[in-house]
Every structure is written in structure tokens, then in C-alpha cells.
Amino acid sequence: MATITSLTVHDVRFPTSRELDGSDAMNPDPDYSAAYVELRTSDGEAGYGLVFTIGRGNDVQAAAIEALSLHVLDRDVDTLLADLGGFSRALIGDSQLRWLGPEKGVMHMAIGALVNAAWDLRARREDKPLWLLLAELTPEQVVELVDFRYLTDALTREEALEILRRAEPGKAGRIATLQKSGIPAYTTTPGWLGYSDGKLAHLLREARAEGFEMVKLKVGGSVEDDVRRMAVARDVLGADFPIAIDANQRWDVAEAVQWLGRLAPYRPAWIEEPTSPDDVLAHAAIRRAVAPLPVATGEQVQNRIVAKQLMQAEAIDVFQLDAARVGGVNENIAIMLLAAKFSVPVCPHAGGVGLCELVQHYAFFDAAAVSGEHGHRYIEYVDHLHEHFEDPVSIVDGAYEAPLAAGSGARMHPSTVESHLYPTGPVWTEESHVPVA
């Protein structure tokens, strides 16, 4: 009988603030970081997960994951992996740790990391990429993974089964098509707020040459700067090329409406996170005021309940699911089912360390087994830090190729973990790191 013998968490950080990679209106000097989890078993197997952060506080996130060790250590591996729905519910239901949420914030993301590591272990055991493992489950098996508490006013178990059963015909064909053609990506690589106009223009030209069919620019620092940068982008890309914009929660309602009025002549493809990710009614008000400009959000939505409300209130046009924000694979399946119920396209958020590697699995599973065909599906892509992962994303002609390797994509190279361990790794000890003001 194999058991879980260790849970190890590493505080891994990358000094991305040196070049202002990842900079936006609310996060001017991020150091992309990961609280990185390794689950190991008595028979030598392992599963990996992570929570993405942007520097200080990564140690707090790591400590939250370690606090969950009592739920996994010495557990029978077969029993745990056979009931990952029950495992997720047990973590969320810990009556003492639950007080730190419930179902939100640092503790909930820690649960997500551990749930994801368990799924990675199962996928490695079954020698399948996570998305294909999920897609090959029956509708009944998928529904068993979902916690429908707080959702049934919008999505019942029976409705979820109907959605999944409706997607069954043609699923094998969609899987084959996804394996051949992938899913379109859009890139945020050119658009960080700290980049100069010259660097912006150069990276936009590169993005178009690489086959990307949409790009995204950060906005919200200064309206005059945003107008100038959008003009640069339009000049480089032409009148009809889709350019999404992302305010990273920068505005109140009236400010958002006024600011977006200034940018409207440049025809943004969508406005992402115009206000607080928890403010459902503000998103709805902004959406009504700026129509027909689509509103997108989701990367910092803290749980399935807020996702449900955004859709019920008709507050968004696009949901940007994140692999490391909610309670892991199981809760993200619930969100994808909600999106299918409300006909909201899921365009996962990526970017930060490891997120591209993780979120692609959700998008491929959604396309194969939940929402099926959708003409407005994209996955975000940022060209940073992929070389640190054993199974990095592959982009061909502006599209994500379907992951082929077993697991969830979360495993880092051991040398990366060693060199970027904070504060003792050589990346941090051999060269002084002075955050950009």
C-alpha cells in the first residue's frame, strides 16, 4: 500500500522587476514567484502544484500550504486519488482553517495548490496530460468532483449533467482536432505598462509576425499615456487588429466609464478588470455604460460563488479563469460549467510563472468536454519563464499546442528551484536585487 510520505513547499522567486516584466497599473514592480508544492509517495511517485504570487508574501502562501499537511501525510494514495472530489471537500471543510476564509484568500489558494498537486500525481500515474484525463471522465464522474453548495440557484447537478452529456457526441472528434490544431492564444508580452513606446512597437510587430491574432495592453496608469500607447498600437497593427486592454482593478465606476470613453476611438477588443474583482454590481454598471465594449474578468475572482454572481448579474462578457486563485481543479470545473450554462466564453488568464503551463489544461478540457466549439475562445500567453518548467507550453503560429506529457505542467526543473529559492538561492545571494522604484 503506497502512502503520501512528504509534502514539501518551496519559496521560489524570480527577479522580474529588474526589467519591469509584469508591470501594470496596480503592480509596478512584481517579482514573479511561486509557492511550489511537491507531494511524494512511499513508492517514489510525486505530484506538483503551485500558487503564483508577485514577491513579498510568497512565504505566507507557502506556510498556508504547509498547514494542510495533516490532510495528506500518511494517506493511502489509491484511496485519495480515487476520490478527489471528497479530498477537495475535506480540505475546504476543515473547520479550524475554514475560519481563515471561508473559501477565499491565502488559505483557499493553498487548498487549490494541494488539490492540483494531487491531480498532477493522478495524471502522472495514469500517464496522461491532465486535460485529457479530465476529458475522458464520464459526465457522472465529472459532476462528482463539483461542490454544488451555494450554486444551485444558478446551476444544479442535473443541469451540469445535461451540459456534459450534451457535449458527449463529437467529443472524440474535438479531442483529435485540438491535438492537431490547438487553441488560439493572445499575447500580453508587448503590453506591460513599464515598457517604452519603442519597446511596445517592436514587441507588437514581433507578436503579429509570430501569428498571434490578438494582443493585450495594460492601461490605468495615466489616461494620456494610455491614449498615446493605444495610438502606437493601432499605428503598428492597423485598424482592425484586436487589441484588448487590462486595467488590473484600477478604477471606480465613473472613472472607468470616463477613461474608457477616451480609449473608445481605438476600438478595444475588451476591457479586463476595470474595477474590484469582488464588486459584481460595479462590473455590471460599467458593462451597461460602455456597451458594446465587452467586459472581462476572473483572474482574481476568489471562488465559484463570485463567478456565479458575475454571470447571474450579466456583469461580464468573458470569464478569465485562473489556475492558482480558487480551490484548484475541482472548483475550476464548477466555474467552467457555470460559464457553459450562461454562454460566457472562458478565456483563461495566464502570464505569471507557471500559469501558462497550468491554465492550458483547463481550456483544452473545456473545449473537449464542457462548452465544446466556441469561436471566441483564447488563452492568454506571456513569453516569460517557461524554460524553468519540464513541460513548457508550446506556441505554434499563435496557438497553444495540446499538452502531450503526463501531468498538469507544474513541475519545475530541480535546478530552477535550487537557484531561485528565496532568500538563499544564488539568484538572490550572488547579485543584489534592488526593486525598481
Secondary structure as a PSIPRED ss2 file (coil, helix, strand):
# PSIPRED VFORMAT (PSIPRED V4.0)

   1 M C   1.000  0.000  0.000
   2 A C   1.000  0.000  0.000
   3 T E   0.000  0.000  1.000
   4 I E   0.000  0.000  1.000
   5 T E   0.000  0.000  1.000
   6 S E   0.000  0.000  1.000
   7 L E   0.000  0.000  1.000
   8 T E   0.000  0.000  1.000
   9 V E   0.000  0.000  1.000
  10 H E   0.000  0.000  1.000
  11 D E   0.000  0.000  1.000
  12 V E   0.000  0.000  1.000
  13 R E   0.000  0.000  1.000
  14 F C   1.000  0.000  0.000
  15 P C   1.000  0.000  0.000
  16 T H   0.000  1.000  0.000
  17 S H   0.000  1.000  0.000
  18 R H   0.000  1.000  0.000
  19 E C   1.000  0.000  0.000
  20 L C   1.000  0.000  0.000
  21 D C   1.000  0.000  0.000
  22 G C   1.000  0.000  0.000
  23 S C   1.000  0.000  0.000
  24 D C   1.000  0.000  0.000
  25 A C   1.000  0.000  0.000
  26 M C   1.000  0.000  0.000
  27 N C   1.000  0.000  0.000
  28 P C   1.000  0.000  0.000
  29 D C   1.000  0.000  0.000
  30 P C   1.000  0.000  0.000
  31 D C   1.000  0.000  0.000
  32 Y C   1.000  0.000  0.000
  33 S E   0.000  0.000  1.000
  34 A E   0.000  0.000  1.000
  35 A E   0.000  0.000  1.000
  36 Y E   0.000  0.000  1.000
  37 V E   0.000  0.000  1.000
  38 E E   0.000  0.000  1.000
  39 L E   0.000  0.000  1.000
  40 R E   0.000  0.000  1.000
  41 T E   0.000  0.000  1.000
  42 S C   1.000  0.000  0.000
  43 D C   1.000  0.000  0.000
  44 G C   1.000  0.000  0.000
  45 E C   1.000  0.000  0.000
  46 A E   0.000  0.000  1.000
  47 G E   0.000  0.000  1.000
  48 Y E   0.000  0.000  1.000
  49 G E   0.000  0.000  1.000
  50 L E   0.000  0.000  1.000
  51 V E   0.000  0.000  1.000
  52 F E   0.000  0.000  1.000
  53 T E   0.000  0.000  1.000
  54 I C   1.000  0.000  0.000
  55 G C   1.000  0.000  0.000
  56 R C   1.000  0.000  0.000
  57 G C   1.000  0.000  0.000
  58 N H   0.000  1.000  0.000
  59 D H   0.000  1.000  0.000
  60 V H   0.000  1.000  0.000
  61 Q H   0.000  1.000  0.000
  62 A H   0.000  1.000  0.000
  63 A H   0.000  1.000  0.000
  64 A H   0.000  1.000  0.000
  65 I H   0.000  1.000  0.000
  66 E H   0.000  1.000  0.000
  67 A C   1.000  0.000  0.000
  68 L C   1.000  0.000  0.000
  69 S H   0.000  1.000  0.000
  70 L H   0.000  1.000  0.000
  71 H H   0.000  1.000  0.000
  72 V C   1.000  0.000  0.000
  73 L C   1.000  0.000  0.000
  74 D C   1.000  0.000  0.000
  75 R C   1.000  0.000  0.000
  76 D E   0.000  0.000  1.000
  77 V H   0.000  1.000  0.000
  78 D H   0.000  1.000  0.000
  79 T H   0.000  1.000  0.000
  80 L H   0.000  1.000  0.000
  81 L H   0.000  1.000  0.000
  82 A H   0.000  1.000  0.000
  83 D C   1.000  0.000  0.000
  84 L H   0.000  1.000  0.000
  85 G H   0.000  1.000  0.000
  86 G H   0.000  1.000  0.000
  87 F H   0.000  1.000  0.000
  88 S H   0.000  1.000  0.000
  89 R H   0.000  1.000  0.000
  90 A H   0.000  1.000  0.000
  91 L H   0.000  1.000  0.000
  92 I H   0.000  1.000  0.000
  93 G C   1.000  0.000  0.000
  94 D C   1.000  0.000  0.000
  95 S C   1.000  0.000  0.000
  96 Q C   1.000  0.000  0.000
  97 L H   0.000  1.000  0.000
  98 R H   0.000  1.000  0.000
  99 W H   0.000  1.000  0.000
 100 L H   0.000  1.000  0.000
 101 G C   1.000  0.000  0.000
 102 P C   1.000  0.000  0.000
 103 E C   1.000  0.000  0.000
 104 K C   1.000  0.000  0.000
 105 G H   0.000  1.000  0.000
 106 V H   0.000  1.000  0.000
 107 M H   0.000  1.000  0.000
 108 H H   0.000  1.000  0.000
 109 M H   0.000  1.000  0.000
 110 A H   0.000  1.000  0.000
 111 I H   0.000  1.000  0.000
 112 G H   0.000  1.000  0.000
 113 A H   0.000  1.000  0.000
 114 L H   0.000  1.000  0.000
 115 V H   0.000  1.000  0.000
 116 N H   0.000  1.000  0.000
 117 A H   0.000  1.000  0.000
 118 A H   0.000  1.000  0.000
 119 W H   0.000  1.000  0.000
 120 D H   0.000  1.000  0.000
 121 L H   0.000  1.000  0.000
 122 R H   0.000  1.000  0.000
 123 A H   0.000  1.000  0.000
 124 R H   0.000  1.000  0.000
 125 R H   0.000  1.000  0.000
 126 E C   1.000  0.000  0.000
 127 D C   1.000  0.000  0.000
 128 K C   1.000  0.000  0.000
 129 P E   0.000  0.000  1.000
 130 L H   0.000  1.000  0.000
 131 W H   0.000  1.000  0.000
 132 L H   0.000  1.000  0.000
 133 L H   0.000  1.000  0.000
 134 L H   0.000  1.000  0.000
 135 A H   0.000  1.000  0.000
 136 E C   1.000  0.000  0.000
 137 L C   1.000  0.000  0.000
 138 T C   1.000  0.000  0.000
 139 P H   0.000  1.000  0.000
 140 E H   0.000  1.000  0.000
 141 Q H   0.000  1.000  0.000
 142 V H   0.000  1.000  0.000
 143 V H   0.000  1.000  0.000
 144 E H   0.000  1.000  0.000
 145 L C   1.000  0.000  0.000
 146 V C   1.000  0.000  0.000
 147 D C   1.000  0.000  0.000
 148 F C   1.000  0.000  0.000
 149 R C   1.000  0.000  0.000
 150 Y C   1.000  0.000  0.000
 151 L C   1.000  0.000  0.000
 152 T C   1.000  0.000  0.000
 153 D C   1.000  0.000  0.000
 154 A C   1.000  0.000  0.000
 155 L C   1.000  0.000  0.000
 156 T C   1.000  0.000  0.000
 157 R H   0.000  1.000  0.000
 158 E H   0.000  1.000  0.000
 159 E H   0.000  1.000  0.000
 160 A H   0.000  1.000  0.000
 161 L H   0.000  1.000  0.000
 162 E H   0.000  1.000  0.000
 163 I H   0.000  1.000  0.000
 164 L H   0.000  1.000  0.000
 165 R H   0.000  1.000  0.000
 166 R H   0.000  1.000  0.000
 167 A C   1.000  0.000  0.000
 168 E C   1.000  0.000  0.000
 169 P C   1.000  0.000  0.000
 170 G C   1.000  0.000  0.000
 171 K H   0.000  1.000  0.000
 172 A H   0.000  1.000  0.000
 173 G H   0.000  1.000  0.000
 174 R H   0.000  1.000  0.000
 175 I H   0.000  1.000  0.000
 176 A H   0.000  1.000  0.000
 177 T H   0.000  1.000  0.000
 178 L H   0.000  1.000  0.000
 179 Q H   0.000  1.000  0.000
 180 K H   0.000  1.000  0.000
 181 S H   0.000  1.000  0.000
 182 G C   1.000  0.000  0.000
 183 I E   0.000  0.000  1.000
 184 P E   0.000  0.000  1.000
 185 A E   0.000  0.000  1.000
 186 Y E   0.000  0.000  1.000
 187 T E   0.000  0.000  1.000
 188 T E   0.000  0.000  1.000
 189 T E   0.000  0.000  1.000
 190 P E   0.000  0.000  1.000
 191 G E   0.000  0.000  1.000
 192 W C   1.000  0.000  0.000
 193 L C   1.000  0.000  0.000
 194 G C   1.000  0.000  0.000
 195 Y C   1.000  0.000  0.000
 196 S C   1.000  0.000  0.000
 197 D H   0.000  1.000  0.000
 198 G H   0.000  1.000  0.000
 199 K H   0.000  1.000  0.000
 200 L H   0.000  1.000  0.000
 201 A H   0.000  1.000  0.000
 202 H H   0.000  1.000  0.000
 203 L H   0.000  1.000  0.000
 204 L H   0.000  1.000  0.000
 205 R H   0.000  1.000  0.000
 206 E H   0.000  1.000  0.000
 207 A H   0.000  1.000  0.000
 208 R H   0.000  1.000  0.000
 209 A H   0.000  1.000  0.000
 210 E C   1.000  0.000  0.000
 211 G C   1.000  0.000  0.000
 212 F C   1.000  0.000  0.000
 213 E C   1.000  0.000  0.000
 214 M C   1.000  0.000  0.000
 215 V E   0.000  0.000  1.000
 216 K E   0.000  0.000  1.000
 217 L E   0.000  0.000  1.000
 218 K E   0.000  0.000  1.000
 219 V C   1.000  0.000  0.000
 220 G C   1.000  0.000  0.000
 221 G C   1.000  0.000  0.000
 222 S C   1.000  0.000  0.000
 223 V H   0.000  1.000  0.000
 224 E H   0.000  1.000  0.000
 225 D H   0.000  1.000  0.000
 226 D H   0.000  1.000  0.000
 227 V H   0.000  1.000  0.000
 228 R H   0.000  1.000  0.000
 229 R H   0.000  1.000  0.000
 230 M H   0.000  1.000  0.000
 231 A H   0.000  1.000  0.000
 232 V H   0.000  1.000  0.000
 233 A H   0.000  1.000  0.000
 234 R H   0.000  1.000  0.000
 235 D H   0.000  1.000  0.000
 236 V H   0.000  1.000  0.000
 237 L H   0.000  1.000  0.000
 238 G C   1.000  0.000  0.000
 239 A C   1.000  0.000  0.000
 240 D C   1.000  0.000  0.000
 241 F C   1.000  0.000  0.000
 242 P C   1.000  0.000  0.000
 243 I E   0.000  0.000  1.000
 244 A E   0.000  0.000  1.000
 245 I E   0.000  0.000  1.000
 246 D E   0.000  0.000  1.000
 247 A C   1.000  0.000  0.000
 248 N C   1.000  0.000  0.000
 249 Q C   1.000  0.000  0.000
 250 R C   1.000  0.000  0.000
 251 W C   1.000  0.000  0.000
 252 D C   1.000  0.000  0.000
 253 V H   0.000  1.000  0.000
 254 A H   0.000  1.000  0.000
 255 E H   0.000  1.000  0.000
 256 A H   0.000  1.000  0.000
 257 V H   0.000  1.000  0.000
 258 Q H   0.000  1.000  0.000
 259 W H   0.000  1.000  0.000
 260 L H   0.000  1.000  0.000
 261 G H   0.000  1.000  0.000
 262 R H   0.000  1.000  0.000
 263 L H   0.000  1.000  0.000
 264 A H   0.000  1.000  0.000
 265 P H   0.000  1.000  0.000
 266 Y H   0.000  1.000  0.000
 267 R C   1.000  0.000  0.000
 268 P C   1.000  0.000  0.000
 269 A C   1.000  0.000  0.000
 270 W C   1.000  0.000  0.000
 271 I E   0.000  0.000  1.000
 272 E E   0.000  0.000  1.000
 273 E C   1.000  0.000  0.000
 274 P C   1.000  0.000  0.000
 275 T C   1.000  0.000  0.000
 276 S C   1.000  0.000  0.000
 277 P C   1.000  0.000  0.000
 278 D C   1.000  0.000  0.000
 279 D C   1.000  0.000  0.000
 280 V H   0.000  1.000  0.000
 281 L H   0.000  1.000  0.000
 282 A H   0.000  1.000  0.000
 283 H H   0.000  1.000  0.000
 284 A H   0.000  1.000  0.000
 285 A H   0.000  1.000  0.000
 286 I H   0.000  1.000  0.000
 287 R H   0.000  1.000  0.000
 288 R H   0.000  1.000  0.000
 289 A H   0.000  1.000  0.000
 290 V H   0.000  1.000  0.000
 291 A C   1.000  0.000  0.000
 292 P C   1.000  0.000  0.000
 293 L C   1.000  0.000  0.000
 294 P C   1.000  0.000  0.000
 295 V E   0.000  0.000  1.000
 296 A E   0.000  0.000  1.000
 297 T E   0.000  0.000  1.000
 298 G C   1.000  0.000  0.000
 299 E C   1.000  0.000  0.000
 300 Q C   1.000  0.000  0.000
 301 V C   1.000  0.000  0.000
 302 Q C   1.000  0.000  0.000
 303 N C   1.000  0.000  0.000
 304 R H   0.000  1.000  0.000
 305 I H   0.000  1.000  0.000
 306 V H   0.000  1.000  0.000
 307 A H   0.000  1.000  0.000
 308 K H   0.000  1.000  0.000
 309 Q H   0.000  1.000  0.000
 310 L H   0.000  1.000  0.000
 311 M H   0.000  1.000  0.000
 312 Q H   0.000  1.000  0.000
 313 A C   1.000  0.000  0.000
 314 E C   1.000  0.000  0.000
 315 A C   1.000  0.000  0.000
 316 I C   1.000  0.000  0.000
 317 D C   1.000  0.000  0.000
 318 V E   0.000  0.000  1.000
 319 F E   0.000  0.000  1.000
 320 Q C   1.000  0.000  0.000
 321 L C   1.000  0.000  0.000
 322 D C   1.000  0.000  0.000
 323 A C   1.000  0.000  0.000
 324 A C   1.000  0.000  0.000
 325 R C   1.000  0.000  0.000
 326 V C   1.000  0.000  0.000
 327 G C   1.000  0.000  0.000
 328 G C   1.000  0.000  0.000
 329 V H   0.000  1.000  0.000
 330 N H   0.000  1.000  0.000
 331 E H   0.000  1.000  0.000
 332 N H   0.000  1.000  0.000
 333 I H   0.000  1.000  0.000
 334 A H   0.000  1.000  0.000
 335 I H   0.000  1.000  0.000
 336 M H   0.000  1.000  0.000
 337 L H   0.000  1.000  0.000
 338 L H   0.000  1.000  0.000
 339 A H   0.000  1.000  0.000
 340 A H   0.000  1.000  0.000
 341 K H   0.000  1.000  0.000
 342 F H   0.000  1.000  0.000
 343 S C   1.000  0.000  0.000
 344 V C   1.000  0.000  0.000
 345 P C   1.000  0.000  0.000
 346 V E   0.000  0.000  1.000
 347 C C   1.000  0.000  0.000
 348 P C   1.000  0.000  0.000
 349 H C   1.000  0.000  0.000
 350 A C   1.000  0.000  0.000
 351 G C   1.000  0.000  0.000
 352 G C   1.000  0.000  0.000
 353 V C   1.000  0.000  0.000
 354 G C   1.000  0.000  0.000
 355 L H   0.000  1.000  0.000
 356 C H   0.000  1.000  0.000
 357 E H   0.000  1.000  0.000
 358 L H   0.000  1.000  0.000
 359 V H   0.000  1.000  0.000
 360 Q H   0.000  1.000  0.000
 361 H H   0.000  1.000  0.000
 362 Y H   0.000  1.000  0.000
 363 A H   0.000  1.000  0.000
 364 F H   0.000  1.000  0.000
 365 F H   0.000  1.000  0.000
 366 D H   0.000  1.000  0.000
 367 A H   0.000  1.000  0.000
 368 A H   0.000  1.000  0.000
 369 A H   0.000  1.000  0.000
 370 V H   0.000  1.000  0.000
 371 S C   1.000  0.000  0.000
 372 G C   1.000  0.000  0.000
 373 E C   1.000  0.000  0.000
 374 H C   1.000  0.000  0.000
 375 G C   1.000  0.000  0.000
 376 H C   1.000  0.000  0.000
 377 R C   1.000  0.000  0.000
 378 Y C   1.000  0.000  0.000
 379 I E   0.000  0.000  1.000
 380 E E   0.000  0.000  1.000
 381 Y E   0.000  0.000  1.000
 382 V C   1.000  0.000  0.000
 383 D C   1.000  0.000  0.000
 384 H C   1.000  0.000  0.000
 385 L C   1.000  0.000  0.000
 386 H H   0.000  1.000  0.000
 387 E H   0.000  1.000  0.000
 388 H H   0.000  1.000  0.000
 389 F E   0.000  0.000  1.000
 390 E C   1.000  0.000  0.000
 391 D C   1.000  0.000  0.000
 392 P C   1.000  0.000  0.000
 393 V C   1.000  0.000  0.000
 394 S C   1.000  0.000  0.000
 395 I E   0.000  0.000  1.000
 396 V E   0.000  0.000  1.000
 397 D C   1.000  0.000  0.000
 398 G C   1.000  0.000  0.000
 399 A E   0.000  0.000  1.000
 400 Y E   0.000  0.000  1.000
 401 E C   1.000  0.000  0.000
 402 A C   1.000  0.000  0.000
 403 P C   1.000  0.000  0.000
 404 L C   1.000  0.000  0.000
 405 A C   1.000  0.000  0.000
 406 A C   1.000  0.000  0.000
 407 G E   0.000  0.000  1.000
 408 S C   1.000  0.000  0.000
 409 G C   1.000  0.000  0.000
 410 A C   1.000  0.000  0.000
 411 R C   1.000  0.000  0.000
 412 M E   0.000  0.000  1.000
 413 H C   1.000  0.000  0.000
 414 P H   0.000  1.000  0.000
 415 S H   0.000  1.000  0.000
 416 T H   0.000  1.000  0.000
 417 V H   0.000  1.000  0.000
 418 E H   0.000  1.000  0.000
 419 S H   0.000  1.000  0.000
 420 H H   0.000  1.000  0.000
 421 L E   0.000  0.000  1.000
 422 Y C   1.000  0.000  0.000
 423 P C   1.000  0.000  0.000
 424 T C   1.000  0.000  0.000
 425 G C   1.000  0.000  0.000
 426 P H   0.000  1.000  0.000
 427 V H   0.000  1.000  0.000
 428 W H   0.000  1.000  0.000
 429 T H   0.000  1.000  0.000
 430 E C   1.000  0.000  0.000
 431 E C   1.000  0.000  0.000
 432 S C   1.000  0.000  0.000
 433 H C   1.000  0.000  0.000
 434 V C   1.000  0.000  0.000
 435 P C   1.000  0.000  0.000
 436 V C   1.000  0.000  0.000
 437 A C   1.000  0.000  0.000
